[in-house]
Structure formats: structure tokens, C-alpha cells
Amino acid sequence: MLATLKTDRRPSRSRVERSSAVALGAVLVAVSALPAFAERIQNQVAVFSALDKVTARISKFEVELNKSVEFGSIKVTPRVCYSRPATELPKTTTFVEVDENQLDGTQKRIFTGWMFAESPGIFGVEHPTVDVWLTECKTPVKSTAQRAAPPPPPVDAPDAAAAAASGDSWAPSEEPAEVPRRRVRR
């Protein structure tokens, strides 16, 4: 009676290899759980569109943050307005408060929350006579996406003169970068 043993032909891993594989797996799980960071730009003006259902008139109006604009019987007050740089997927959001002017002169809050320009049908204000939705944000506050590039290092006069004398084409010219174009009438 000969018994045959099946042997596993896989090479066995050392304890160090297994612990490094477990550590690598833990790091990958931790990194994948982090949300992706997308820079947001804070803006000073929110742009809304509104539909007057009685007259079928669509209007577009701009509202500065923390100021109110009345459209029909409602008053729109944006508190913050965020957008993303042009290099990323668009996401324009605003936190807005919408009040309705009652017949007795009082105001009733009918909406407080976030509006998203990418989905106006979901997060817009639907009133019996007026609909309001966010379209965009304007006038960004200076952000990292809009910071100017650092100025070029100053060109030393002796080096520029030597380059011009040697005939190198890369020497800076004394002409302004943008020359105004002249219109010629024919």
C-alpha cells in the first residue's frame, strides 16, 4: 500500500514577505478610503435663473453674497457660492435662503439649503408661481487656482548687452510684449 501525498508546489512565503504584504494592503485600503480632494473656489456673486409661471418669463439675475434680490413674490439671499477650476469636473454650489412675501407684509421662509447648478431639477425652488435655480457663480475670491505666476528673475544689463552683441536670438528685446494693433481702413 503506497500512499501518495500531494505536495503543494507553491513556494512558501517568509514571515517578512507576509507582513509586508499585509502592511501594503492596509495602506492601500486606508488611501482608497480618503475622499479625493478637489479645490473649490469661493465666489462673491451667485447667478440664478427664474421662471415666472404666470407670464412664462425666464429671467437671469445676479446676487451678491448676503444680499437679497426679489423676483415676483420671493426674495433670494445666497450665503456662499462655490465653484471648481476649469481643469476639474464642474461643481457649482450655493447655500441659499428663499423667503416668500405674504399678502399681510410678513415673510415666510420657503427654502433653506444647498442648490447645485448641475442638477437644477432636484435642488431648485418650486413655488406655485415662481421657480428659481442656480446657474453659476461669478467674481471669484483669489484662490490657489488663480494665483499669478512668480515674476521672472531680473535680467542683468551686462548679460543682456553681451547676448545682443553676440547675436543670440534668445536675448530679451526692449519692445513691449504686446504691441497695439493698428486698424487699416480700406
C-alpha positions as CSV (number, residue, x, y, z in Angstrom):
1,M,0.0,0.0,0.0
2,L,1.6,3.0,-1.2
3,A,0.1,6.3,-0.3
4,T,0.8,9.2,-2.5
5,L,1.0,12.6,-0.9
6,K,0.0,15.6,-2.8
7,T,2.5,18.3,-2.3
8,D,1.9,22.0,-2.8
9,R,4.3,23.3,-5.4
10,R,3.8,26.9,-4.5
11,P,6.8,28.4,-2.8
12,S,6.2,29.3,0.8
13,R,6.3,32.9,1.8
14,S,8.5,34.1,4.6
15,R,7.1,35.8,7.6
16,V,8.6,39.2,6.4
17,E,7.0,38.9,3.0
18,R,3.6,38.2,4.5
19,S,3.8,41.1,7.0
20,S,4.9,43.5,4.3
21,A,2.1,42.3,2.0
22,V,-0.4,42.9,4.9
23,A,1.0,46.3,5.6
24,L,0.8,47.3,1.9
25,G,-2.8,46.1,1.8
26,A,-3.6,48.1,4.9
27,V,-2.1,51.3,3.3
28,L,-4.0,50.8,0.1
29,V,-7.3,50.4,1.9
30,A,-6.6,53.5,4.0
31,V,-5.7,55.6,1.0
32,S,-8.7,54.4,-1.1
33,A,-11.0,55.4,1.8
34,L,-9.9,59.0,1.7
35,P,-12.0,61.3,-0.4
36,A,-10.5,62.8,-3.5
37,F,-9.5,66.5,-2.9
38,A,-10.8,69.0,-5.4
39,E,-10.0,72.6,-4.9
40,R,-13.1,74.8,-4.5
41,I,-13.2,78.5,-5.4
42,Q,-15.2,80.8,-3.2
43,N,-17.1,83.4,-5.3
44,Q,-18.7,86.7,-4.4
45,V,-21.7,86.6,-6.8
46,A,-24.3,83.8,-7.4
47,V,-26.2,83.8,-10.7
48,F,-29.8,82.5,-10.7
49,S,-32.4,81.8,-13.3
50,A,-36.1,82.2,-12.5
51,L,-39.3,81.3,-14.3
52,D,-42.4,83.3,-13.7
53,K,-45.1,80.7,-14.3
54,V,-47.8,83.4,-14.7
55,T,-46.2,85.3,-17.6
56,A,-43.9,82.4,-18.8
57,R,-41.0,84.8,-18.5
58,I,-37.5,83.5,-17.7
59,S,-35.1,85.9,-16.1
60,K,-31.5,85.7,-15.1
61,F,-30.2,87.7,-12.1
62,E,-27.0,88.1,-10.2
63,V,-27.0,88.4,-6.4
64,E,-24.0,89.3,-4.2
65,L,-23.5,87.1,-1.2
66,N,-25.5,88.1,1.9
67,K,-27.7,90.5,-0.2
68,S,-31.2,89.9,-1.3
69,V,-33.0,90.2,-4.6
70,E,-36.8,90.0,-5.1
71,F,-38.3,88.2,-8.0
72,G,-42.1,88.2,-8.1
73,S,-43.2,87.4,-4.6
74,I,-40.0,85.7,-3.4
75,K,-36.7,87.0,-2.0
76,V,-33.5,85.1,-2.8
77,T,-30.4,85.5,-0.4
78,P,-27.3,83.5,-1.2
79,R,-24.9,82.9,1.7
80,V,-21.9,81.2,0.0
81,C,-21.2,80.2,-3.6
82,Y,-18.5,77.7,-4.6
83,S,-17.2,76.5,-7.9
84,R,-14.2,74.5,-9.2
85,P,-11.4,75.4,-11.5
86,A,-11.9,74.8,-15.2
87,T,-9.4,71.9,-15.1
88,E,-11.8,69.8,-13.0
89,L,-15.3,68.5,-13.3
90,P,-17.8,71.3,-12.8
91,K,-19.5,71.5,-9.5
92,T,-21.2,74.8,-8.7
93,T,-23.0,75.1,-5.3
94,T,-24.6,77.7,-3.2
95,F,-26.2,77.9,0.2
96,V,-29.3,80.0,-0.3
97,E,-32.3,81.2,1.7
98,V,-35.6,81.9,-0.1
99,D,-38.4,83.8,1.5
100,E,-41.9,84.4,0.3
101,N,-43.6,87.8,0.8
102,Q,-47.0,87.2,2.2
103,L,-50.1,89.4,1.5
104,D,-50.0,90.7,5.0
105,G,-46.4,92.0,4.6
106,T,-44.7,89.3,6.5
107,Q,-42.1,86.9,5.1
108,K,-42.2,83.2,5.2
109,R,-39.1,81.0,4.7
110,I,-39.9,78.5,2.0
111,F,-36.4,77.1,1.3
112,T,-33.1,77.0,3.1
113,G,-30.4,74.7,1.7
114,W,-27.9,73.9,-1.0
115,M,-28.5,74.4,-4.7
116,F,-26.4,72.6,-7.3
117,A,-26.1,74.1,-10.8
118,E,-25.5,70.7,-12.3
119,S,-28.9,69.3,-11.2
120,P,-31.4,72.2,-11.1
121,G,-34.4,70.0,-11.3
122,I,-33.6,68.3,-8.0
123,F,-32.3,71.2,-5.9
124,G,-34.3,74.2,-7.2
125,V,-37.1,76.1,-5.6
126,E,-40.5,75.2,-7.0
127,H,-43.1,77.7,-5.9
128,P,-46.7,77.8,-7.3
129,T,-46.0,80.9,-9.3
130,V,-42.1,81.0,-9.5
131,D,-39.3,78.5,-10.0
132,V,-35.7,79.5,-9.1
133,W,-32.4,77.6,-9.7
134,L,-28.7,78.3,-9.6
135,T,-26.8,78.6,-12.9
136,E,-23.3,79.7,-12.0
137,C,-21.0,81.6,-9.6
138,K,-19.1,84.7,-10.6
139,T,-16.4,87.0,-9.3
140,P,-14.1,84.5,-7.6
141,V,-12.1,85.4,-4.5
142,K,-8.4,84.9,-5.1
143,S,-7.7,81.2,-4.8
144,T,-4.7,79.0,-5.4
145,A,-6.0,78.3,-8.9
146,Q,-5.8,82.0,-9.8
147,R,-2.6,83.0,-8.2
148,A,-0.3,84.7,-10.6
149,A,3.0,83.0,-11.5
150,P,6.0,84.5,-9.8
151,P,7.7,87.3,-11.7
152,P,10.7,86.2,-13.8
153,P,14.1,86.9,-12.3
154,P,15.6,90.3,-13.3
155,V,17.8,90.3,-16.3
156,D,21.2,91.8,-15.6
157,A,22.1,94.5,-18.1
158,P,25.7,93.4,-18.9
159,D,24.4,89.8,-19.7
160,A,21.7,91.2,-22.0
161,A,24.1,93.5,-23.7
162,A,26.6,90.7,-24.3
163,A,23.8,88.4,-25.6
164,A,22.6,91.1,-28.0
165,A,26.2,91.8,-29.2
166,S,26.8,88.1,-29.9
167,G,23.7,87.8,-31.9
168,D,21.8,85.3,-29.8
169,S,18.1,85.2,-30.6
170,W,17.0,84.5,-27.1
171,A,18.1,87.9,-25.7
172,P,15.2,89.9,-24.3
173,S,14.0,92.6,-26.6
174,E,13.3,96.2,-25.5
175,E,9.9,96.2,-27.2
176,P,6.8,95.6,-25.1
177,A,5.3,92.1,-25.2
178,E,2.0,93.3,-26.7
179,V,2.1,95.9,-29.4
180,P,-1.2,97.5,-30.0
181,R,-2.5,96.6,-33.5
182,R,-3.4,99.4,-35.8
183,R,-6.5,99.2,-37.9
184,V,-6.2,100.0,-41.5
185,R,-9.3,101.1,-43.4
186,R,-9.5,100.1,-47.0
